[in-house]
């Protein structure tokens, strides 16, 4: 099992860093990618993950002569899950609980919210977030070419 390792391919593949589980006995390579998006983007994120690693999956099939599958594990920030999550988790070896995935996502979200609220409470201006990177570049005036005919 490889974790967060780049996969070298003969051709250029931009998305080459999923979580990989290889089973050499059965000649199967499973690409697993985990994400915790905003709730309204959970279904879209699942489709994006499948499309993102499709070219890598094709390269693995060609180079290693293995069957390749893509398994996105998507849990929303407040614990919402996609309808295909149960089926996706059944394809991964081992026992995984959807409840524990949801609990982990919710605890992570609440940790982020607590940090933001602490930052706002301790800030003298009340809403000036120093953890946001602000642009220091000076704004240039907009110039427009005027053509008189």
Secondary structure, 3 states (H helix, E strand, C coil): CECCCCCCCCCCCCCCCCEEEEECCCCEEEEEEEECCCHHHHHHHHHHHHHHCHHHHHHHHHHHCCEEEEEEEEECCCCCECCCHHHHHHCCCCCCCHHHHHHHHHHHHHHHHHHHHHHHHHCCCCCCCCCCCCCCCCCCCCCCCCCCC
